[in-house]
Amino acid sequence: MAPMGDNVVVSNMKLERMLSMKGGKGEASYANNSQAQAQHARSMLHLLTEALDGVRLSSPELPFVVADLGCSCGSNTIYMVDVIIKHMTKRYEEGGCEPPEFSAFFSDLPSNDFNTLFQLLPPYGGVSMEECLASDNHRSYFAAGVPGSFYRRLFPAKSVDMFYSAFSLHWLSQVPDVVLDKRSTAYNKGKIFIHGAKETTANAYKKQFQSDLGGFMRSRSKEMKSGGSMFLVCLGRTCSDPTDQGGAGLLFGTHFQDAWNDLVKEGLITSEKRDKFNIPVYAPSLDDFKEVVEADGSFIINKLEVFRGGSPLVVNHPGDAAEIGRALANSCRSVSGVLVDAHIGDHLSDELFSRVASRATSQAKELLEQLQFFHIVASLSLA
């Protein structure tokens, strides 16, 4: 975990050493605020199984290797790995083959709360595959954690059959330097996200996204086995203008932005302190994503579409404005809280998200109606 305090500037840190979803099992933890991601992922299962049907069945004498990139620390990754392994087991059996042993790699940045994730893993069955698959209390695969940035190499060459990554590739490897440089025309003065920012600022984010996704593609092309497949989901947008970040813009560019401005107006932080913080997220358009994949040339696009994911807010009482306000604040804090804590410290972070909740409460009805996420969904195989 990065050190806390007002003298800490996120932009001067190695982002990959500190960026993570909020760990543990508290109210604002990712583990307790990722129900929407679970719903969105399950609504795409038919697309995932299509991608799995395109994976070449290798010799049962060799393990079948699955890697979840950007696994985070909740139960969603465990559920999806189970889905993948059960589907591949069924394919082997339907082909008259004995299923191989399965190996699952859970990968995220070193700052990820792997301890919480591994505590959620059921014990390895140590019995037959059929017994493992029939039991909710055992897993049917060997598990390992792989810390590191997925914008670089993570695995040996030609070692992975299936790459899965959901709700992660919109996170950039860094905030572009020019966005935080007062001398640059791309300086994002007065803002903590690119939603509604200047064109030059948005283009700097777009360039960073292109560079990052290109590195991701090059790395996976070396690590994937011949006949393997890759299924990717990330936040996306339907508008061609990158300054309109869609659902991500509403999450980070409205109440969250206004809460930062509240701290400035109240004298709790300076405007310079606010301007040194930017969320390293870019929601690409379909064309943004396609251009990078085609320019790299390592993969064939089997499917590429924008998928309506729905709201990131899961509430039990839609008529309770205070619950909606808390849900938005917790959702925002679960994914950005670690960065905020590092930039302004725990105490001011509490103040910030309290204001997010208050502002969201006052606009609860509009939030439920307007806050919708779209996702880029891609199924790729080696060219």
C-alpha positions in Angstrom: 0.0 0.0 0.0 1.3 3.5 -0.8 2.0 5.9 2.0 -0.7 8.2 3.0 -0.7 12.0 3.6 -1.2 15.4 2.0 2.3 15.5 0.7 1.7 12.5 -1.6 1.1 13.1 -5.3 -0.3 10.1 -7.2 1.1 11.2 -10.5 4.7 10.9 -9.1 4.2 7.4 -8.0 4.6 4.2 -9.9 0.8 3.7 -10.5 1.1 -0.1 -10.9 2.5 -0.4 -7.4 -0.5 1.2 -5.8 -3.5 0.9 -8.1 -6.0 -1.7 -6.9 -9.7 -2.1 -6.2 -10.4 -1.5 -2.5 -9.4 -4.6 -0.6 -10.8 -6.3 2.5 -14.4 -6.9 3.3 -15.6 -3.5 4.5 -18.6 -1.5 3.4 -16.7 0.2 0.5 -14.6 -2.8 -0.5 -14.7 -4.1 -4.0 -15.8 -7.5 -2.7 -19.0 -5.9 -1.4 -19.5 -3.5 -4.3 -19.1 -5.7 -7.4 -22.6 -7.1 -7.7 -23.2 -5.0 -10.8 -20.1 -6.4 -12.4 -21.3 -9.9 -11.6 -24.7 -9.2 -13.2 -23.1 -7.6 -16.3 -20.7 -10.6 -16.7 -23.4 -13.1 -16.4 -25.5 -11.3 -19.0 -22.6 -11.9 -21.4 -22.1 -15.6 -20.7 -23.6 -16.6 -24.1 -20.8 -14.5 -25.8 -18.1 -16.1 -23.5 -19.3 -19.7 -24.4 -19.2 -18.8 -28.1 -15.5 -17.8 -27.6 -14.8 -21.0 -25.6 -16.4 -23.1 -28.4 -13.6 -21.7 -30.7 -10.8 -23.0 -28.5 -8.9 -25.9 -29.9 -8.9 -29.0 -27.7 -5.3 -29.9 -26.9 -4.0 -33.2 -25.7 -5.6 -34.4 -22.4 -2.0 -35.1 -21.3 -1.3 -31.4 -21.1 -3.0 -29.1 -18.6 -5.6 -26.6 -19.9 -4.5 -23.2 -18.7 -6.9 -20.3 -18.0 -5.8 -16.8 -17.0 -8.0 -14.0 -15.6 -6.3 -10.7 -16.1 -7.4 -8.0 -13.7 -9.0 -10.5 -11.4 -9.3 -8.1 -8.4 -10.3 -9.6 -5.0 -13.9 -10.6 -5.1 -15.8 -13.8 -5.9 -16.6 -12.8 -9.5 -13.3 -14.0 -10.9 -13.8 -17.4 -9.2 -17.3 -17.8 -10.6 -16.1 -17.0 -14.2 -13.2 -19.4 -14.0 -15.6 -22.1 -12.8 -17.8 -21.3 -15.8 -14.9 -21.6 -18.2 -13.6 -24.8 -16.8 -17.0 -26.5 -16.6 -17.7 -25.5 -20.3 -14.3 -26.8 -21.5 -14.8 -30.1 -19.5 -18.1 -30.6 -21.2 -16.5 -30.0 -24.6 -13.8 -32.6 -23.9 -16.4 -35.1 -22.7 -18.7 -34.5 -25.7 -15.7 -35.2 -27.9 -15.1 -38.5 -26.3 -12.0 -37.4 -24.5 -10.9 -37.5 -20.9 -10.7 -34.0 -19.6 -7.2 -32.7 -18.8 -6.1 -31.2 -15.6 -6.9 -27.5 -15.3 -4.8 -24.7 -14.1 -6.1 -21.2 -13.4 -3.9 -18.1 -13.0 -5.4 -15.1 -11.2 -3.5 -12.0 -12.2 -3.6 -8.4 -11.1 -1.2 -5.7 -10.0 1.0 -6.4 -7.0 -1.1 -4.1 -4.8 -4.2 -6.3 -5.3 -5.6 -7.9 -2.2 -4.7 -11.4 -3.2 -5.2 -12.6 0.4 -8.9 -11.8 0.4 -9.3 -13.5 -3.0 -7.5 -16.7 -2.0 -9.6 -16.9 1.2 -12.6 -17.1 -1.1 -11.2 -20.0 -3.1 -12.7 -23.4 -2.2 -10.1 -26.1 -1.5 -8.8 -28.2 -4.3 -10.9 -31.4 -4.5 -8.2 -33.9 -4.9 -10.8 -36.3 -6.2 -12.1 -37.1 -9.6 -13.1 -34.3 -12.0 -16.7 -35.4 -11.9 -16.9 -35.2 -8.1 -15.3 -31.8 -8.1 -17.7 -30.4 -10.7 -20.7 -31.8 -8.8 -19.6 -30.2 -5.6 -19.9 -26.5 -4.6 -17.3 -27.0 -1.9 -14.3 -28.0 -4.0 -12.6 -26.6 -7.0 -11.5 -28.6 -10.0 -8.4 -26.7 -10.9 -5.0 -25.8 -9.6 -4.8 -22.1 -8.7 -2.0 -19.5 -8.6 -1.6 -15.8 -8.3 0.4 -13.8 -10.9 1.2 -10.2 -9.8 2.1 -7.8 -12.5 0.9 -5.4 -15.2 -1.0 -7.0 -18.0 0.4 -4.3 -20.3 3.6 -6.4 -20.2 4.5 -10.1 -20.4 3.2 -12.2 -17.5 3.5 -15.9 -18.7 5.9 -18.1 -20.6 5.6 -18.2 -24.4 2.7 -20.3 -25.7 1.5 -21.4 -22.3 -2.1 -20.2 -22.0 -5.2 -21.6 -23.7 -7.8 -19.0 -22.6 -7.3 -15.4 -21.5 -10.3 -13.8 -19.8 -10.4 -10.1 -18.7 -13.4 -8.2 -17.6 -13.8 -4.6 -16.5 -10.1 -3.9 -16.4 -8.7 -2.7 -19.7 -10.2 0.8 -19.3 -7.7 1.3 -16.5 -4.6 3.0 -18.0 -1.0 2.2 -17.0 -0.6 5.9 -16.0 -2.2 9.3 -16.2 -0.6 10.9 -19.3 2.1 13.3 -18.1 0.9 16.2 -20.2 -2.5 16.1 -18.5 -0.8 17.1 -15.2 1.6 19.6 -16.8 0.6 23.2 -16.3 2.6 24.2 -19.4 0.8 21.8 -21.7 -2.3 22.5 -23.7 -3.6 19.2 -22.5 -3.5 20.3 -18.8 -6.8 19.2 -17.2 -7.2 22.3 -15.0 -10.1 22.1 -12.7 -11.0 18.5 -13.4 -10.2 15.1 -12.1 -11.4 13.1 -15.2 -11.6 13.7 -18.9 -15.4 13.8 -19.2 -16.2 17.2 -20.5 -12.5 18.1 -20.7 -10.7 19.8 -23.6 -10.1 17.9 -26.9 -6.4 18.0 -26.3 -6.8 16.4 -22.9 -9.0 13.6 -24.2 -6.6 12.9 -27.0 -3.8 12.5 -24.6 -5.9 9.9 -22.8 -6.8 8.2 -26.1 -3.1 8.0 -27.1 -2.2 6.4 -23.7 -5.0 3.9 -24.2 -3.8 3.0 -27.6 -0.2 2.5 -26.3 -1.4 0.4 -23.4 -3.8 -1.8 -25.4 -1.0 -2.3 -28.0 1.3 -3.6 -25.3 -1.4 -5.9 -24.0 -2.0 -7.4 -27.5 1.7 -7.9 -28.1 2.2 -9.6 -24.8 -0.8 -12.0 -25.1 0.2 -12.9 -28.7 3.4 -14.4 -27.4 1.8 -16.1 -24.4 -1.2 -17.7 -26.0 -1.1 -21.3 -27.3 -1.9 -22.0 -30.9 -5.6 -22.5 -31.1 -6.3 -20.5 -27.9 -8.8 -17.7 -27.4 -9.2 -14.4 -25.6 -12.4 -12.8 -24.3 -12.2 -9.2 -23.2 -14.7 -6.8 -21.7 -14.0 -3.2 -20.8 -16.0 0.0 -20.2 -16.9 1.6 -23.5 -18.8 4.5 -25.0 -21.3 4.9 -27.8 -20.3 8.5 -28.7 -17.4 9.1 -31.1 -16.3 12.1 -29.0 -13.8 11.0 -26.3 -14.7 13.9 -24.0 -18.1 12.2 -23.6 -17.2 9.1 -21.5 -20.7 7.9 -21.1 -21.4 6.0 -17.9 -17.8 6.3 -16.7 -18.3 10.1 -17.2 -21.3 10.1 -14.9 -19.6 8.0 -12.3 -16.4 10.0 -12.2 -17.2 13.3 -13.9 -20.3 14.6 -12.1 -20.9 14.0 -8.3 -17.3 12.8 -7.8 -16.0 15.9 -9.6 -18.3 18.2 -7.6 -17.2 16.6 -4.3 -13.6 17.5 -5.1 -14.7 21.1 -5.9 -16.5 21.1 -2.5 -13.2 20.4 -0.7 -11.5 23.2 -2.6 -14.3 25.7 -1.8 -14.3 24.7 1.8 -10.5 25.2 2.0 -9.8 21.6 2.9 -7.5 21.2 -0.2 -6.1 23.6 -2.7 -7.1 23.8 -6.3 -3.6 22.7 -7.2 -4.0 19.6 -5.1 -7.2 18.7 -6.9 -5.7 19.3 -10.3 -2.8 16.9 -9.6 -5.3 14.1 -9.3 -6.8 12.5 -12.4 -8.6 9.2 -12.7 -6.5 6.9 -15.1 -9.6 5.5 -16.9 -10.5 5.7 -20.6 -13.7 4.3 -22.0 -12.9 3.6 -25.7 -15.3 3.6 -28.6 -15.7 0.5 -30.8 -13.4 2.2 -33.4 -10.8 3.1 -30.8 -10.6 -0.6 -29.8 -10.7 -2.0 -33.3 -8.0 0.4 -34.6 -5.5 -0.9 -32.0 -6.2 -4.6 -32.6 -6.0 -4.2 -36.4 -2.8 -2.1 -36.2 -1.1 -4.8 -34.0 -2.2 -7.5 -36.4 -1.5 -10.4 -33.9 -5.2 -11.3 -33.5 -8.3 -12.1 -35.6 -11.4 -10.4 -34.4 -14.1 -13.0 -34.1 -16.6 -10.7 -32.4 -16.5 -7.1 -31.4 -19.5 -5.2 -30.2 -20.8 -2.6 -27.8 -22.9 -4.3 -25.1 -25.4 -2.5 -22.9 -24.4 -3.5 -19.4 -26.9 -1.6 -17.3 -26.4 0.4 -14.1 -23.4 0.0 -11.8 -25.7 0.6 -8.8 -27.3 -2.4 -7.1 -29.9 -1.2 -4.5 -32.5 -3.1 -2.5 -34.8 -0.2 -2.2 -34.9 2.0 -5.3 -37.2 4.5 -3.6 -34.6 5.1 -0.8 -32.6 8.1 -1.9 -30.0 7.8 0.9 -29.3 4.1 -0.1 -28.8 5.2 -3.7 -26.4 7.9 -2.5 -24.4 5.5 -0.4 -24.4 3.0 -3.3 -22.8 5.5 -5.7 -20.3 6.6 -3.1 -19.3 3.0 -2.2 -19.2 2.0 -5.9 -16.9 5.0 -6.7 -14.8 4.4 -3.6 -14.4 0.7 -4.2 -12.6 1.4 -7.5 -10.9 4.7 -6.9 -10.6 4.8 -3.1 -7.0 3.5 -3.0 -5.8 6.3 -5.3 -7.8 9.0 -3.4 -6.4 7.8 0.0 -2.9 8.0 -1.3 -3.4 11.5 -2.7 -5.2 13.3 0.2 -5.1 10.8 3.1 -7.7 8.8 4.9 -9.4 11.6 6.7 -10.0 13.8 3.7 -10.9 10.8 1.7 -13.8 10.2 4.2 -14.8 13.8 3.7 -14.8 13.5 0.0 -16.9 10.4 -0.3 -19.3 11.7 2.3 -19.9 14.6 -0.1 -20.3 12.2 -3.0 -23.0 10.3 -1.1 -24.8 13.6 -0.2 -24.8 14.9 -3.7 -25.9 11.6 -5.2 -28.7 11.4 -2.6 -30.1 14.7 -3.8 -30.1 13.4 -7.4 -31.1 9.8 -6.7 -34.0 9.5 -9.1 -32.0 10.9 -12.0 -29.0 8.6 -11.2 -31.1 5.5 -11.4 -32.6 6.6 -14.7 -29.4 7.9 -16.3 -26.4 6.0 -15.0 -25.9 3.2 -17.6 -22.7 1.4 -18.5 -21.8 0.2 -22.0 -19.0 -2.3 -22.5 -16.8 -3.2 -25.4 -16.9 -7.0 -25.8 -14.2 -8.7 -27.9 -13.5 -12.3 -28.8 -10.1 -12.8 -30.4 -7.9 -15.6 -31.6 -4.4 -15.6 -33.0 -3.9 -14.5 -36.6 
